[in-house]
Amino acid sequence: MTDCLRTRRTPFIFSAALLVASVLPSSASAKPSKDQCIDADTLAQDQRRAAKLLNARATLQVCIDPGCPGLVREDCAQRLEELTNAIPSLIFSAKDENGRDLRAVAVSIDGKRAVDHLDGTPIEVDPGEHTFDFQAAGLPPATLKLRIREGERRLHREIVLGPPPAQQVSSPQPPTTSGDVNAQGAGTSAEAEARASSSRSTQRLLAWTALGLGATGVVVGTVFGLKSKSKHDDAKACGTTCPDEPSYQANEDALKFGNISTVSFIVGAVGLAGGVTLWLTSKPQQTSSRAQAQVKVGLGSLQFLGTF
């Protein structure tokens, strides 16, 4: 009987030993080694610098294992907490062209399916530029490109799925009526009158300037004309009783003052004539067309002749 029991126990013990042997290796292999913990910490840092925040978070899950060294585990836990606040996330909502909410909308990110429906759950993405595709049964798809920055959490974007809005057709301009023509003509006439008024104001300013220059020339010409006459009289009165030098000098001064007087009168005459002409032509055409001015210049004299 003892041999019989031994025969029956042997298969049971052998089976239990196989079970324990199969469980122990698997549980032991679930714990990362010291090197694996250190490598995971280093790799997560590289992934973070490359803006692969989602991969970095998955890598840090390895080195926060209780079997990792304490310093490595604490460093990984701190980095994991920072990543949790840095990973961007978006919340999408969708409507059709009539404004009705849509839930059965599939979202793909950069060509990879992310979710099959929208329920308000945030969708996490790596920072950078991404292309989001939205598809709903019976509706044309929509595409949205966004540049997401690190730390932007729970950004909300609303998508409209439906036919594109019809292009607005520009309505033909109504035919121009006689009243519109008259209004346009009145506007054109008013603009022309305003330009003409501005031109007349400028012309009158130039006329005043020319008149001032002419008046100055007349005054200077008169003064030097009188001086020339005085010197001429002195030279004539001196006759043969004066030495040659004073008589010669008086004649020279008379000639010089006479030349200055003549030039000044010419400048004054031109200025006055130009000023009068500019002033008269700045008036409405019915009067300016008949305006004529003539100036006669003589030694020590200035005459104006005109028809206005």
C-alpha positions in Angstrom: 0.0 0.0 0.0 2.9 2.3 0.8 4.3 1.7 -2.7 0.9 2.5 -4.2 0.8 5.9 -2.3 4.3 6.7 -3.5 3.3 5.9 -7.0 0.3 8.2 -6.7 2.2 11.2 -5.0 5.1 11.2 -7.5 3.0 12.8 -10.4 1.5 15.4 -8.1 4.8 16.5 -6.7 6.3 16.7 -10.1 3.5 18.8 -11.4 3.7 21.3 -8.5 7.4 21.6 -9.0 6.9 22.5 -12.7 4.3 25.1 -11.7 6.6 26.8 -9.2 9.4 26.7 -11.7 7.3 28.4 -14.3 6.1 31.2 -12.0 9.3 32.2 -10.3 11.2 33.1 -13.4 8.4 35.2 -14.8 8.0 37.1 -11.5 11.8 37.6 -11.3 12.0 38.8 -14.8 9.3 41.4 -14.2 11.7 43.4 -12.0 14.2 45.6 -13.9 17.8 45.2 -13.1 20.0 48.0 -11.9 21.4 48.6 -15.3 17.9 48.7 -16.9 16.8 51.3 -14.3 19.8 53.5 -15.1 19.3 53.1 -18.8 15.7 54.0 -18.6 16.5 57.2 -16.7 19.0 58.2 -19.3 16.8 57.3 -22.2 13.9 59.3 -20.8 16.0 62.4 -20.6 17.0 62.0 -24.3 13.4 61.5 -25.3 12.4 64.7 -23.3 15.0 66.7 -25.1 13.7 65.4 -28.4 10.1 66.5 -27.5 9.0 62.9 -27.3 7.2 63.4 -24.1 4.8 60.5 -24.4 7.6 58.0 -25.0 9.6 59.6 -22.1 6.7 59.0 -19.7 6.4 55.4 -20.7 10.2 54.9 -20.2 10.1 56.5 -16.8 7.5 53.9 -15.7 10.4 51.4 -15.8 12.8 53.2 -13.4 10.2 54.1 -10.8 9.9 50.4 -10.0 10.5 49.6 -6.3 13.3 47.2 -7.4 15.4 50.1 -8.8 18.0 51.9 -6.7 16.6 54.6 -4.5 18.4 57.5 -6.1 17.4 56.4 -9.6 13.9 55.8 -8.5 13.6 59.3 -6.9 15.0 61.0 -10.0 12.7 59.2 -12.3 9.7 60.0 -10.1 10.5 63.7 -10.2 10.9 63.7 -13.9 7.6 61.8 -14.3 5.8 64.5 -12.3 7.3 67.2 -14.4 6.2 65.4 -17.6 2.7 65.1 -16.3 2.3 68.9 -16.3 4.3 69.3 -19.5 2.5 67.0 -21.9 0.0 69.0 -24.0 -3.6 67.8 -24.3 -6.6 68.8 -26.4 -10.4 68.4 -26.1 -12.2 68.3 -29.4 -15.9 68.8 -30.0 -17.7 68.4 -33.3 -20.9 69.7 -34.9 -22.6 69.3 -38.3 -23.5 72.1 -40.6 -26.8 72.5 -38.8 -25.1 73.0 -35.4 -26.0 69.6 -34.0 -23.4 67.9 -31.7 -21.5 64.9 -33.1 -20.1 62.2 -30.9 -19.3 59.4 -33.3 -16.3 61.1 -34.7 -13.0 59.3 -35.3 -9.8 61.4 -34.8 -6.4 60.5 -36.3 -3.2 62.3 -35.4 -0.6 62.4 -38.1 -2.2 59.5 -39.9 -2.6 57.3 -36.7 -6.0 56.6 -35.2 -6.2 58.2 -31.8 -9.9 57.8 -30.7 -13.1 56.5 -32.3 -15.5 58.9 -30.6 -15.5 62.3 -28.8 -16.6 62.3 -25.2 -14.8 65.2 -23.8 -11.7 63.2 -22.7 -8.4 65.1 -23.3 -6.2 63.7 -26.1 -2.5 63.9 -25.2 0.0 64.7 -27.9 3.7 65.6 -28.1 4.5 69.3 -28.6 5.0 70.4 -32.2 3.0 70.7 -35.3 0.4 68.0 -35.9 -2.3 67.2 -38.5 -5.7 66.1 -37.1 -8.2 64.3 -39.3 -11.8 64.0 -38.3 -14.2 61.5 -39.8 -17.9 60.8 -39.2 -20.3 58.5 -41.1 -22.1 60.2 -43.9 -20.2 63.5 -43.7 -17.1 64.7 -45.5 -13.9 64.6 -43.4 -12.2 67.6 -42.0 -8.6 68.3 -41.4 -7.0 70.7 -38.8 -3.3 71.6 -38.5 -2.1 72.9 -35.1 1.2 73.8 -33.6 1.0 72.7 -29.9 3.4 74.0 -27.3 4.7 72.2 -24.3 2.5 72.8 -21.2 -0.7 73.6 -23.1 -3.3 71.6 -21.3 -6.9 70.9 -22.2 -7.0 73.1 -25.3 -10.5 73.2 -26.7 -11.1 73.1 -30.5 -14.5 72.8 -32.2 -14.8 71.2 -35.6 -17.6 71.6 -38.1 -18.2 68.5 -40.3 -20.4 69.1 -43.3 -20.5 70.3 -46.9 -18.4 73.4 -47.6 -20.3 76.7 -47.5 -21.6 77.7 -50.9 -19.6 80.4 -52.6 -21.3 83.7 -52.4 -22.3 84.9 -55.9 -21.9 88.6 -56.2 -25.1 90.2 -57.2 -25.1 92.2 -60.4 -24.9 96.0 -60.0 -28.3 97.6 -60.6 -28.5 99.7 -63.7 -27.5 103.3 -63.3 -30.5 105.6 -63.5 -30.5 109.2 -64.6 -30.7 110.2 -60.9 -27.5 108.3 -60.2 -25.9 110.0 -63.2 -26.9 113.4 -61.9 -25.6 112.5 -58.4 -22.3 111.3 -59.8 -22.1 114.4 -62.0 -22.8 116.6 -59.0 -20.1 114.9 -57.0 -17.6 115.2 -59.9 -18.4 118.9 -60.2 -18.0 119.5 -56.5 -14.6 117.8 -56.6 -13.5 119.8 -59.6 -14.7 123.0 -57.9 -12.7 122.1 -54.8 -9.6 121.5 -56.8 -10.1 124.7 -58.7 -10.5 126.6 -55.4 -7.3 125.2 -54.0 -5.5 126.1 -57.2 -6.8 129.7 -57.0 -5.7 130.0 -53.4 -2.2 129.0 -54.4 -2.2 131.3 -57.3 -3.3 134.2 -55.2 -0.5 133.5 -52.7 2.0 133.6 -55.5 0.4 136.8 -56.8 0.9 138.5 -53.4 4.5 137.3 -53.3 5.2 138.7 -56.8 3.5 142.0 -55.9 5.7 142.3 -52.8 8.8 141.7 -54.8 7.7 144.2 -57.4 7.0 146.9 -54.8 10.4 146.4 -53.2 12.0 146.7 -56.7 10.1 150.0 -57.3 11.1 151.4 -53.9 14.8 150.5 -54.4 14.7 151.8 -58.0 13.2 155.1 -56.8 15.8 155.6 -54.1 18.8 154.9 -56.4 17.2 156.9 -59.2 17.1 159.9 -56.9 20.7 159.3 -55.8 21.8 159.1 -59.5 20.1 162.3 -60.3 21.6 164.0 -57.3 25.1 162.9 -58.3 24.5 163.9 -61.9 23.5 167.4 -60.7 26.5 167.7 -58.5 28.8 166.8 -61.4 27.0 169.2 -63.7 27.1 172.1 -61.2 30.8 171.5 -60.5 31.7 172.4 -64.1 35.2 173.7 -64.5 35.6 175.0 -61.0 36.0 171.5 -59.4 39.1 169.4 -59.7 39.0 166.5 -62.2 38.9 163.8 -59.6 35.7 164.9 -57.8 33.9 165.6 -61.0 34.9 162.2 -62.4 33.8 160.4 -59.2 30.4 162.2 -59.2 29.8 161.1 -62.8 30.8 157.5 -61.9 28.4 157.4 -58.9 25.6 158.9 -61.0 26.1 156.2 -63.6 26.4 153.4 -61.0 23.3 154.5 -59.1 21.4 154.9 -62.4 22.2 151.3 -63.4 21.0 150.0 -60.0 17.9 152.1 -60.3 17.1 150.8 -63.8 17.6 147.1 -62.8 15.5 147.6 -59.7 12.7 149.2 -61.7 12.8 146.3 -64.2 12.6 143.7 -61.4 9.8 145.7 -59.7 8.0 146.0 -63.0 8.2 142.3 -63.7 7.1 141.5 -60.2 4.2 143.9 -60.2 3.1 142.8 -63.7 3.3 139.1 -62.8 1.5 139.7 -59.5 -1.3 141.6 -61.1 -1.6 138.9 -63.8 -1.7 136.1 -61.3 -4.2 137.9 -59.2 -6.5 138.6 -62.1 -6.3 135.1 -63.5 -7.1 133.6 -60.1 -10.6 135.0 -60.4 -13.4 133.1 -62.2 -12.8 132.7 -66.0 -15.5 135.2 -67.1 -13.4 138.1 -65.7 -9.8 136.8 -66.0 -10.1 136.2 -69.8 -10.4 140.1 -70.4 -7.5 141.0 -68.0 -4.5 142.6 -69.7 -1.6 144.4 -68.1 1.3 146.5 -69.5 4.2 148.1 -67.8 6.4 150.9 -69.1 9.8 151.5 -67.4 11.8 154.7 -67.8 14.6 156.3 -65.9 13.2 157.1 -62.6 9.6 156.3 -63.7 7.2 153.3 -63.8 3.9 153.3 -65.7 1.1 150.7 -65.6 -1.4 150.3 -68.4 -4.1 147.7 -68.3 -7.5 146.6 -69.4 -9.6 144.8 -66.7 
